[in-house]
Amino acid sequence: MQKVLLLGSGALKIGEAGEFDYSGTQAIKALKEEKVEIVLVNPNVATIQTSKGLADEIYFLPVNAEFVQKVIEKEKPQGILLGFGGQTALNCGIELYKKGILEKYGVDILGTPIQAIIDTEDRRKFTERLAKINHKTARGQVVTSVETGLKAATQL
């Protein structure tokens, strides 16, 4: 792998999503040690990830499929990391995958397989997957009003 795209958290407030800033920064450092070129998309200038000298290229753009596709077209990375940007990066990665953008440009998802990300995003699918391996989960129920919430609370 010569060039990897890392999606940052996209958090816009100082101190927000600090765990992803830290883990993403560590990922950048580790990949740099392996002589991998890093392209970062992160709109927040107040992160460690966006500090001068870490990533080879930084795009201060929203972490969404529209902007990330443009970065992919320009930079032509071989791989993409979705696990260092929290929910924003995961959602973006799923959209890029479902729209066929990653396949179109030959970008491999590194780390957690996309189907595992998709399955864990859907609580029902996730519970079903856990049931297949005999792992118990807490019961839950979707409610849309205080009345149904109170009824569910007594049932659960």
Backbone as ProteinMPNN parsed JSONL, in Angstrom:
{"seq_chain_A": "MQKVLLLGSGALKIGEAGEFDYSGTQAIKALKEEKVEIVLVNPNVATIQTSKGLADEIYFLPVNAEFVQKVIEKEKPQGILLGFGGQTALNCGIELYKKGILEKYGVDILGTPIQAIIDTEDRRKFTERLAKINHKTARGQVVTSVETGLKAATQL", "coords_chain_A": {"N_chain_A": [[0.863, -1.168, 0.0], [0.745, 2.067, -1.006], [-0.429, 4.603, -0.774], [-2.723, 5.972, 1.464], [-5.987, 6.896, 2.403], [-7.247, 8.66, 5.076], [-10.043, 9.124, 7.038], [-10.977, 11.701, 9.028], [-12.584, 12.73, 12.106], [-14.239, 14.898, 11.755], [-15.317, 16.521, 13.632], [-16.392, 19.634, 14.887], [-15.93, 21.247, 17.048], [-13.673, 22.365, 19.522], [-12.138, 19.909, 21.438], [-14.112, 18.053, 21.027], [-14.741, 14.733, 20.084], [-12.199, 13.799, 20.746], [-11.011, 11.303, 21.225], [-10.977, 10.115, 18.741], [-9.377, 11.816, 17.333], [-6.962, 11.389, 18.643], [-6.545, 8.563, 18.195], [-6.544, 8.522, 15.406], [-4.347, 10.136, 14.87], [-2.306, 8.535, 15.9], [-2.53, 6.39, 14.126], [-1.761, 7.627, 11.74], [0.939, 8.206, 12.353], [1.949, 5.579, 12.667], [1.555, 4.501, 10.091], [3.162, 6.229, 8.616], [5.675, 5.45, 9.54], [5.888, 3.113, 8.169], [6.346, 3.996, 5.695], [4.138, 4.809, 4.201], [2.14, 6.906, 2.26], [0.06, 9.459, 3.456], [-3.178, 10.68, 3.157], [-5.354, 12.979, 4.404], [-8.681, 13.674, 5.36], [-10.303, 16.069, 7.026], [-12.239, 18.416, 8.53], [-11.621, 20.031, 10.662], [-9.559, 22.377, 11.984], [-8.532, 22.471, 14.489], [-7.338, 20.127, 15.491], [-5.078, 17.473, 16.399], [-4.4, 15.738, 14.366], [-4.414, 17.31, 12.063], [-2.144, 18.773, 12.235], [0.812, 20.377, 11.072], [3.096, 18.489, 9.2], [2.307, 15.92, 9.898], [0.179, 14.292, 8.324], [0.588, 13.69, 4.799], [-0.896, 15.019, 2.885], [-3.507, 17.27, 3.465], [-6.916, 17.738, 3.606], [-9.147, 20.115, 4.296], [-12.053, 19.563, 4.494], [-15.602, 18.787, 4.511], [-16.484, 15.648, 5.955], [-17.908, 13.786, 4.009], [-19.641, 11.843, 1.492], [-19.676, 13.149, -1.021], [-17.572, 15.118, -1.015], [-15.389, 13.514, -0.248], [-15.252, 11.7, -2.349], [-14.299, 13.369, -4.374], [-11.74, 13.892, -3.405], [-10.687, 11.314, -3.518], [-10.742, 10.902, -6.308], [-8.824, 12.776, -7.096], [-6.469, 12.168, -5.556], [-6.079, 9.392, -5.69], [-5.886, 7.078, -3.817], [-4.837, 3.845, -2.571], [-6.001, 2.592, -0.464], [-8.429, 2.976, 2.243], [-9.117, 4.266, 5.45], [-11.547, 3.892, 7.842], [-12.124, 3.716, 10.503], [-11.196, 5.663, 12.26], [-12.525, 7.97, 12.587], [-14.889, 8.095, 13.907], [-18.506, 8.105, 14.068], [-19.149, 9.754, 11.908], [-17.185, 9.249, 9.909], [-17.588, 6.498, 9.542], [-20.238, 6.419, 8.56], [-19.865, 7.848, 6.188], [-18.06, 6.157, 4.837], [-19.665, 3.853, 4.493], [-21.603, 4.891, 2.76], [-19.986, 5.581, 0.533], [-19.182, 3.029, -0.193], [-21.663, 1.722, -0.752], [-22.559, 3.233, -2.913], [-20.789, 2.456, -4.798], [-18.446, 3.802, -5.238], [-15.938, 3.368, -4.054], [-15.21, 0.907, -5.181], [-15.217, 1.639, -7.887], [-12.953, 3.308, -8.052], [-10.994, 1.621, -7.194], [-10.352, 1.393, -4.436], [-9.381, -0.017, -1.478], [-10.959, -1.047, 1.532], [-9.524, -0.691, 4.595], [-8.706, -2.419, 7.61], [-11.461, -2.875, 9.723], [-13.845, -4.946, 8.193], [-16.207, -3.89, 5.678], [-18.787, -5.035, 5.73], [-19.043, -5.828, 8.357], [-19.066, -3.349, 9.598], [-21.445, -2.291, 8.543], [-23.295, -4.16, 9.55], [-23.057, -3.752, 12.311], [-24.008, -1.214, 12.571], [-26.709, -1.357, 12.311], [-28.939, -2.014, 14.695], [-30.693, -4.214, 14.994], [-29.679, -6.114, 13.142], [-27.174, -6.416, 14.309], [-27.809, -7.515, 16.816], [-28.922, -9.916, 15.929], [-26.674, -11.099, 14.765], [-25.08, -11.467, 17.039], [-26.709, -13.26, 18.42], [-26.43, -15.516, 16.852], [-23.983, -16.475, 17.638], [-24.506, -17.25, 20.131], [-24.485, -15.199, 22.065], [-25.685, -13.303, 24.613], [-27.856, -10.458, 24.643], [-28.961, -7.238, 25.766], [-32.438, -6.719, 26.11], [-34.52, -4.731, 24.023], [-36.541, -2.033, 22.738], [-38.126, -0.155, 20.227], [-39.473, 3.036, 20.594], [-41.925, 5.628, 20.141], [-43.229, 7.567, 21.486], [-44.061, 9.101, 24.648], [-45.984, 7.612, 25.964], [-45.814, 5.011, 24.715], [-43.228, 4.541, 25.42], [-43.282, 4.369, 28.238], [-44.881, 2.092, 28.482], [-43.242, 0.186, 27.246], [-41.104, 0.246, 29.005], [-42.188, -0.922, 31.315], [-42.641, -3.475, 30.361], [-40.117, -4.376, 29.696]], "CA_chain_A": [[0.0, 0.0, 0.0], [1.584, 3.253, -1.12], [-1.138, 5.803, -0.353], [-3.935, 5.656, 2.211], [-6.86, 8.001, 2.783], [-7.782, 8.531, 6.43], [-11.145, 10.04, 7.295], [-11.007, 12.196, 10.4], [-13.908, 12.728, 12.724], [-15.068, 15.978, 11.282], [-15.871, 17.293, 14.748], [-16.157, 21.05, 14.629], [-15.707, 21.974, 18.29], [-12.46, 21.962, 20.22], [-12.377, 18.93, 22.483], [-15.095, 17.063, 20.593], [-14.188, 13.56, 19.395], [-10.771, 13.73, 21.025], [-10.522, 9.931, 21.121], [-10.714, 9.814, 17.34], [-8.21, 12.611, 16.959], [-5.788, 10.677, 19.172], [-6.316, 7.295, 17.499], [-6.188, 8.835, 14.025], [-2.973, 10.64, 14.874], [-1.435, 7.369, 16.076], [-2.569, 5.639, 12.864], [-0.919, 8.364, 10.794], [2.341, 7.986, 12.738], [2.309, 4.187, 12.379], [1.649, 4.33, 8.644], [4.34, 6.975, 8.16], [6.836, 4.595, 9.825], [5.911, 2.088, 7.119], [6.566, 4.726, 4.443], [2.877, 4.952, 3.484], [1.715, 8.298, 2.104], [-1.226, 9.651, 4.122], [-4.06, 11.768, 2.756], [-6.316, 13.155, 5.488], [-9.826, 14.561, 5.201], [-10.773, 16.457, 8.353], [-12.53, 19.839, 8.422], [-11.344, 20.739, 11.907], [-8.164, 22.821, 12.098], [-8.136, 22.387, 15.896], [-7.04, 18.747, 15.854], [-3.67, 17.08, 16.268], [-4.266, 15.113, 13.041], [-4.189, 18.296, 11.01], [-0.901, 19.502, 12.501], [1.798, 20.357, 9.991], [4.112, 17.453, 9.277], [1.775, 14.569, 10.134], [-0.289, 13.74, 7.053], [1.276, 14.257, 3.631], [-1.863, 15.945, 2.292], [-4.655, 17.491, 4.338], [-8.058, 18.408, 2.997], [-10.069, 20.649, 5.286], [-13.351, 19.425, 3.833], [-16.549, 17.951, 5.248], [-16.338, 14.204, 5.773], [-19.12, 13.229, 3.408], [-19.322, 11.117, 0.253], [-19.446, 14.068, -2.141], [-16.226, 15.696, -0.946], [-14.382, 12.449, -0.189], [-15.101, 11.182, -3.709], [-13.425, 14.293, -5.111], [-10.374, 13.654, -2.924], [-10.283, 10.022, -4.088], [-10.472, 11.124, -7.73], [-7.572, 13.528, -7.244], [-5.306, 11.562, -4.885], [-5.966, 7.982, -6.101], [-5.33, 6.199, -2.78], [-5.12, 2.417, -2.73], [-6.787, 2.14, 0.678], [-9.11, 3.98, 3.054], [-9.339, 3.909, 6.849], [-12.807, 4.469, 8.299], [-12.292, 3.52, 11.94], [-10.54, 6.685, 13.077], [-13.289, 9.199, 12.482], [-16.172, 7.979, 14.575], [-19.727, 7.861, 13.306], [-19.113, 10.519, 10.664], [-16.374, 8.516, 8.929], [-18.243, 5.218, 9.25], [-21.376, 6.697, 7.671], [-19.314, 8.242, 4.887], [-17.524, 4.949, 4.224], [-20.785, 3.01, 4.063], [-22.193, 5.527, 1.57], [-19.04, 5.406, -0.577], [-19.245, 1.616, -0.571], [-22.963, 1.404, -1.358], [-22.653, 3.922, -4.199], [-19.822, 1.864, -5.712], [-17.343, 4.737, -5.468], [-14.667, 2.732, -3.683], [-14.929, -0.093, -6.213], [-14.923, 2.365, -9.13], [-11.588, 3.84, -8.012], [-10.083, 0.588, -6.716], [-9.91, 1.719, -3.083], [-9.667, -1.078, -0.516], [-11.239, -0.645, 2.906], [-8.538, -1.302, 5.484], [-9.198, -2.582, 8.978], [-12.743, -3.564, 9.886], [-14.551, -5.161, 6.92], [-17.38, -3.036, 5.522], [-20.019, -5.719, 6.141], [-19.086, -5.769, 9.828], [-19.49, -1.983, 9.932], [-22.867, -2.19, 8.202], [-24.066, -4.984, 10.485], [-23.072, -3.181, 13.657], [-24.758, 0.035, 12.537], [-28.122, -1.716, 12.421], [-29.055, -2.706, 15.984], [-31.342, -5.513, 14.834], [-28.698, -7.012, 12.524], [-26.124, -6.672, 15.285], [-28.357, -8.451, 17.8], [-29.049, -11.206, 15.251], [-25.318, -11.666, 14.627], [-24.667, -11.925, 18.357], [-27.511, -14.435, 18.749], [-25.856, -16.66, 16.115], [-22.839, -17.02, 18.393], [-25.03, -17.47, 21.487], [-24.106, -14.104, 22.973], [-26.906, -12.624, 25.05], [-27.873, -8.998, 24.579], [-30.061, -6.62, 26.496], [-33.651, -6.552, 25.318], [-34.816, -3.34, 23.735], [-37.741, -1.81, 21.952], [-38.214, 1.189, 19.675], [-40.693, 3.747, 20.995], [-42.054, 6.919, 19.458], [-43.967, 8.511, 22.322], [-43.914, 8.873, 26.086], [-46.9, 6.516, 26.309], [-45.231, 3.73, 24.328], [-41.992, 4.408, 26.198], [-43.645, 3.878, 29.571], [-45.354, 0.721, 28.316], [-42.053, -0.639, 26.975], [-40.305, 0.189, 30.244], [-42.771, -1.919, 32.228], [-42.47, -4.81, 29.753], [-38.708, -4.751, 29.711]], "C_chain_A": [[0.907, 1.226, 0.0], [0.917, 4.51, -0.602], [-2.459, 5.396, 0.29], [-4.673, 6.947, 2.546], [-7.414, 7.717, 4.171], [-8.875, 9.58, 6.608], [-11.128, 10.417, 8.76], [-12.438, 12.302, 10.881], [-14.809, 13.828, 12.209], [-15.688, 16.8, 12.39], [-15.481, 18.757, 14.577], [-15.952, 21.879, 15.89], [-14.429, 21.469, 18.937], [-12.839, 21.02, 21.346], [-13.385, 17.863, 22.114], [-14.378, 15.96, 19.824], [-12.68, 13.438, 19.573], [-10.197, 12.336, 20.896], [-10.213, 9.557, 19.682], [-9.534, 10.624, 16.818], [-6.945, 11.888, 17.409], [-5.516, 9.406, 18.368], [-5.932, 7.525, 16.039], [-4.765, 9.336, 13.898], [-1.992, 9.484, 15.019], [-1.392, 6.515, 14.809], [-1.678, 6.308, 11.821], [0.556, 8.105, 11.093], [2.801, 6.573, 12.385], [2.471, 3.956, 10.876], [2.857, 5.061, 8.069], [5.615, 6.162, 8.413], [6.996, 3.51, 8.761], [6.063, 2.703, 5.729], [5.315, 4.794, 3.566], [2.528, 6.43, 3.436], [0.299, 8.433, 2.655], [-1.933, 10.883, 3.574], [-5.157, 11.817, 3.818], [-7.444, 14.079, 5.059], [-10.367, 14.818, 6.597], [-11.009, 17.967, 8.326], [-12.118, 20.668, 9.634], [-9.86, 21.095, 12.017], [-7.642, 22.683, 13.526], [-7.932, 20.94, 16.346], [-5.547, 18.506, 15.714], [-3.43, 16.495, 14.871], [-3.873, 16.103, 11.96], [-2.936, 19.135, 11.239], [0.086, 19.323, 11.349], [2.817, 19.237, 10.242], [3.582, 16.061, 9.558], [1.342, 13.941, 8.813], [0.459, 14.418, 5.907], [0.402, 15.288, 2.925], [-3.038, 16.055, 3.241], [-5.711, 18.259, 3.561], [-8.998, 18.824, 4.119], [-11.46, 20.726, 4.652], [-14.295, 18.63, 4.723], [-16.306, 16.472, 4.947], [-17.699, 13.677, 5.313], [-18.754, 12.673, 2.032], [-18.993, 12.044, -0.911], [-18.007, 14.596, -2.138], [-15.148, 14.611, -0.945], [-14.192, 11.831, -1.571], [-14.166, 12.073, -4.526], [-11.969, 14.123, -4.697], [-9.844, 12.342, -3.498], [-9.925, 10.179, -5.557], [-9.115, 11.795, -7.924], [-6.359, 12.754, -6.73], [-5.044, 10.099, -5.266], [-5.322, 7.091, -5.028], [-5.672, 4.739, -3.08], [-6.025, 1.902, -1.608], [-7.418, 3.302, 1.416], [-9.309, 3.416, 4.461], [-10.566, 4.649, 7.355], [-12.921, 4.498, 9.817], [-11.685, 4.58, 12.827], [-11.277, 8.017, 13.019], [-14.67, 9.111, 13.087], [-17.319, 7.746, 13.615], [-19.718, 8.567, 11.954], [-18.36, 9.755, 9.583], [-17.01, 7.18, 8.565], [-19.406, 5.421, 8.285], [-20.909, 7.053, 6.262], [-18.795, 7.009, 4.144], [-18.604, 4.02, 3.713], [-21.41, 3.589, 2.792], [-21.284, 5.367, 0.351], [-19.082, 3.977, -1.107], [-20.537, 1.309, -1.324], [-23.149, 2.068, -2.719], [-21.655, 3.377, -5.226], [-18.611, 2.741, -5.991], [-15.999, 4.096, -5.144], [-14.256, 1.697, -4.723], [-14.511, 0.583, -7.514], [-13.466, 2.828, -9.179], [-10.576, 2.846, -7.448], [-9.515, 0.862, -5.335], [-10.348, 0.608, -2.135], [-9.959, -0.482, 0.855], [-10.283, -1.416, 3.799], [-9.12, -1.405, 6.894], [-10.49, -3.367, 9.0], [-13.445, -3.718, 8.54], [-15.858, -4.357, 6.869], [-18.655, -3.734, 5.968], [-20.145, -5.725, 7.66], [-19.526, -4.378, 10.288], [-20.984, -1.83, 9.685], [-23.718, -2.949, 9.217], [-24.125, -4.383, 11.883], [-23.791, -1.844, 13.71], [-26.25, -0.202, 12.695], [-28.284, -2.562, 13.686], [-29.7, -4.084, 15.854], [-30.373, -6.521, 14.207], [-27.612, -7.399, 13.516], [-26.593, -7.685, 16.325], [-28.496, -9.843, 17.193], [-27.685, -11.883, 15.1], [-24.82, -12.204, 15.961], [-25.434, -13.18, 18.773], [-26.959, -15.682, 18.062], [-24.671, -17.281, 16.85], [-23.193, -17.198, 19.878], [-24.56, -16.431, 22.494], [-25.373, -13.329, 23.327], [-26.744, -11.111, 24.958], [-29.054, -8.483, 25.398], [-31.266, -6.481, 25.569], [-33.897, -5.061, 25.113], [-36.061, -3.234, 22.888], [-37.716, -0.363, 21.463], [-39.538, 1.799, 20.116], [-40.717, 5.109, 20.32], [-42.855, 7.935, 20.255], [-43.708, 8.178, 23.789], [-44.775, 7.681, 26.497], [-46.307, 5.153, 25.964], [-43.914, 3.477, 25.065], [-42.261, 3.858, 27.591], [-44.113, 2.415, 29.515], [-44.167, -0.225, 28.09], [-41.22, -0.809, 28.242], [-40.867, -0.853, 31.204], [-42.606, -3.322, 31.69], [-41.03, -5.273, 29.858], [-38.192, -4.881, 31.124]], "O_chain_A": [[1.732, 1.4, 0.896], [1.583, 5.391, -0.057], [-3.212, 4.591, -0.256], [-4.067, 7.95, 2.92], [-7.983, 6.652, 4.412], [-8.661, 10.767, 6.363], [-11.249, 9.558, 9.633], [-13.381, 11.999, 10.15], [-16.032, 13.687, 12.232], [-16.502, 17.684, 12.124], [-14.361, 19.066, 14.169], [-15.813, 23.1, 15.805], [-14.14, 20.273, 18.901], [-13.756, 21.302, 22.118], [-13.504, 16.86, 22.819], [-13.503, 16.237, 19.004], [-11.971, 13.022, 18.657], [-9.04, 12.174, 20.508], [-9.297, 8.776, 19.423], [-8.785, 10.16, 15.958], [-5.977, 11.784, 16.656], [-4.394, 9.188, 17.911], [-5.092, 6.807, 15.496], [-4.061, 9.007, 12.944], [-0.964, 9.451, 14.343], [-0.342, 5.976, 14.458], [-0.932, 5.637, 11.107], [1.334, 7.818, 10.183], [3.903, 6.384, 11.869], [3.414, 3.293, 10.443], [3.5, 4.571, 7.141], [6.533, 6.182, 7.593], [8.106, 3.051, 8.491], [5.925, 2.017, 4.717], [5.413, 4.833, 2.34], [2.609, 7.127, 4.448], [-0.566, 7.611, 2.352], [-1.371, 11.978, 3.532], [-5.809, 10.81, 4.094], [-7.207, 15.133, 4.469], [-10.834, 13.9, 7.271], [-10.063, 18.727, 8.119], [-12.259, 21.89, 9.62], [-9.011, 20.211, 12.13], [-6.435, 22.77, 13.751], [-8.313, 20.574, 17.458], [-4.845, 19.232, 15.009], [-2.383, 16.729, 14.267], [-3.099, 15.783, 11.057], [-2.694, 20.1, 10.515], [0.175, 18.256, 10.742], [3.323, 19.072, 11.352], [4.34, 15.095, 9.466], [2.079, 13.135, 8.245], [0.903, 15.561, 6.023], [0.895, 16.301, 2.429], [-3.515, 15.048, 3.765], [-5.433, 19.288, 2.944], [-9.573, 17.979, 4.806], [-11.961, 21.801, 4.324], [-13.848, 17.883, 5.593], [-15.965, 16.102, 3.824], [-18.512, 13.199, 6.104], [-17.7, 12.988, 1.481], [-18.106, 11.737, -1.708], [-17.313, 14.522, -3.152], [-14.105, 14.778, -1.577], [-13.07, 11.471, -1.928], [-13.335, 11.573, -5.285], [-11.068, 14.2, -5.532], [-8.688, 12.265, -3.915], [-8.911, 9.646, -6.007], [-8.351, 11.42, -8.813], [-5.331, 12.697, -7.404], [-3.911, 9.627, -5.173], [-4.323, 6.424, -5.299], [-6.66, 4.441, -3.75], [-6.726, 0.904, -1.775], [-7.018, 4.454, 1.255], [-9.628, 2.24, 4.634], [-10.627, 5.877, 7.305], [-13.741, 5.24, 10.357], [-11.661, 4.412, 14.047], [-10.721, 9.061, 13.361], [-15.528, 9.95, 12.816], [-17.133, 7.258, 12.5], [-20.226, 8.032, 10.968], [-18.849, 9.628, 8.46], [-16.974, 6.773, 7.404], [-19.545, 4.684, 7.308], [-21.491, 6.609, 5.272], [-19.063, 6.842, 2.954], [-18.481, 3.46, 2.624], [-21.71, 2.849, 1.854], [-21.759, 5.053, -0.74], [-19.025, 3.748, -2.315], [-20.511, 0.71, -2.399], [-23.827, 1.518, -3.587], [-21.672, 3.787, -6.387], [-17.83, 2.444, -6.895], [-15.031, 4.269, -5.885], [-13.087, 1.621, -5.101], [-13.561, 0.15, -8.166], [-12.821, 2.748, -10.224], [-9.414, 3.2, -7.247], [-8.34, 0.6, -5.08], [-11.539, 0.326, -2.004], [-9.298, 0.462, 1.288], [-10.238, -2.646, 3.763], [-9.926, -0.572, 7.307], [-10.597, -4.414, 8.361], [-13.623, -2.736, 7.82], [-16.526, -4.172, 7.886], [-19.533, -3.084, 6.535], [-21.254, -5.636, 8.187], [-20.272, -4.251, 11.259], [-21.705, -1.297, 10.528], [-24.738, -2.442, 9.685], [-25.144, -4.497, 12.563], [-24.151, -1.384, 14.794], [-26.971, 0.676, 13.167], [-27.815, -3.699, 13.737], [-29.29, -5.022, 16.537], [-30.258, -7.65, 14.684], [-27.18, -8.55, 13.565], [-25.856, -8.608, 16.674], [-28.22, -10.841, 17.859], [-27.561, -13.094, 15.286], [-24.209, -13.272, 16.014], [-24.867, -14.067, 19.411], [-27.011, -16.777, 18.622], [-24.392, -18.471, 16.701], [-22.322, -17.283, 20.744], [-24.271, -16.758, 23.645], [-26.043, -12.773, 22.456], [-25.66, -10.563, 25.164], [-30.01, -9.208, 25.674], [-31.121, -6.163, 24.388], [-33.518, -4.239, 25.946], [-36.571, -4.234, 22.382], [-37.328, 0.542, 22.201], [-40.589, 1.164, 20.025], [-39.677, 5.668, 19.972], [-43.134, 9.032, 19.77], [-43.201, 7.105, 24.117], [-44.344, 6.84, 27.286], [-46.292, 4.247, 26.797], [-43.538, 2.329, 25.301], [-41.542, 2.979, 28.065], [-43.784, 1.612, 30.388], [-44.105, -1.305, 28.678], [-40.696, -1.89, 28.509], [-40.107, -1.585, 31.839], [-42.448, -4.267, 32.462], [-40.77, -6.454, 30.088], [-37.018, -5.192, 31.327]]}, "name": "protein", "num_of_chains": 1, "seq": "MQKVLLLGSGALKIGEAGEFDYSGTQAIKALKEEKVEIVLVNPNVATIQTSKGLADEIYFLPVNAEFVQKVIEKEKPQGILLGFGGQTALNCGIELYKKGILEKYGVDILGTPIQAIIDTEDRRKFTERLAKINHKTARGQVVTSVETGLKAATQL"}
